[in-house]
């Protein structure tokens, strides 16, 4: 039997940061458990390689939602990373802190100490910002690259359309004025993915007090009374923690592990024969995610399709990347977009937009799917409602942690969400009808955005929208035990020795991509754990 000070379950975006921070004290022993394998594949480090990863059965949890009434009864594929770095090793690397108001919402919902001023300083510690000329600001381990000098030239039409529509333009979505159209920053370093696994965990693995076990899936949390003191692995082995067990298994994995271990909705657990340690209906509840549906257009000038579709273009891009670590292979396809108000009467942006200078399809391939670039010059635009108000659930189907839980997103369950979808479609129509973008378009690809009325926009969204891979809040943070799972210090209510530190602890979804705030939450969470440790030793 192995005993350490801290056990961390999940080596994803949050777990890798926790492992590095907690093991910085050589007197503290840390065990990091990861159900998947290494992140050594070249497709992980190559930024554009993520198109091959999120459908890879070796590197993803291949979750499917339950039939979702709000999406026409469809079941939607929800891949999550199953390797070092978790979903931060398979995502599109768009680095967005979120809007300042998101974190005021966090504190107003009961997460004390998580307002914008407090989290902004943590983001700054996390980041090194890199300008197009290579100048650096900050000394954080996550490099945030400004790629305005590398994006495809067709994106200039999007810039012109935003200004023509009378909408603002932001030079830095992670700066003081994030509202507007703009160019997305990405977490890369020297042309390679800069995940928390690469930036935090890899250097820390040289420490003798940090142990990493891959292909080590947790079966359940072990309790002594109401105190968590270990983890039983699927292999049958048990490991024990002198101080704390920390769940960083993500918005699906963390509530699942709590529930199979006896912390969750009492009636559900009893019905599955699981002894109830602490009855809390909120475990697995409050599920939130971002949804979007792409609109594709044929362009009158060359887009990235002209480079990445033909073999000759792929070869040139590979040579450019090998020689300079730049070019299309060093970037995300999500190059432009922004945070915009669909109506001027709103007090903050309600939409996140994407404008991609490439068009593609997901096509069946063997036992999975792959991303296939369209055989014409194309581009994509879409609007993502920024802060959905619908709430879903993640609940176990079995006492066996190897059985995937039921994921019920409950999409578009509120009138507000349905109206926001329509408003987002109208905003895209406004941009596409501008002189700047209408002159770029040769033709639209069905469904034709310009032909849709309000009912058509909503019906099309129900028929085609899919996850943007941002599930959060299933172990939400707050001081009110009637509505939350963990406290503002990320301690699980009702038990001792147990925390949840990952995106499941978000009180509410942020307006943009969730990887950056997940890493911030882990860095701040590590501060809280270390503060409590020092207090306990006094």
Buried (B, 14 or more C-beta within 10 A) or exposed (E): EBBBBBBBBBBBBBBBBBBBBBBBBEEBBBBBBBBBBBBEBEBBBBBBBBBBBBBBEEBBBBBEBBEBBBBBEBEBBBBBBBBBBBBBBBBBBBBBBBBBBBBBBBBEBBBBEBBBEBBBEBBBBBBBBBEEEEEEEBEBBBBBBBBBEBBBEBBBBBBBBBBBBEBBBBEBBBEEEBBBBBBBBBBBBEBBBBBBBBBBBBEBBEBEBBBBBBBBBBBBBBBEEEEBBBBBBBEEEBBBBBBBBBBBBBBBBBBBBBBBBBBBBBEBBEEBEBEBBBBBBBBBBBBBBBBBBBBBBBBEEEBBBBBBBEEEBBEBBBEBBEEEBBBBBBBBBBBBBBBBBBEEEEEBBBBBBBBBBBBBEBEEEEEBBBBEBBEBBBBBBBBBBBBBBBBBBBBBEEBEBEEBBBBBBBBBBBEBBBBBBBBBBBBBBBBBBBEBBBEBBEEBBEBEBEEBEBEBBBBBBBEBBBBBBBBBBBBBBBBEEEBBBBBBBBBBBBBBBBBBBBBBBBBBBBBBBBBBBBBBBBBBBBEBBBEBBEEEEE
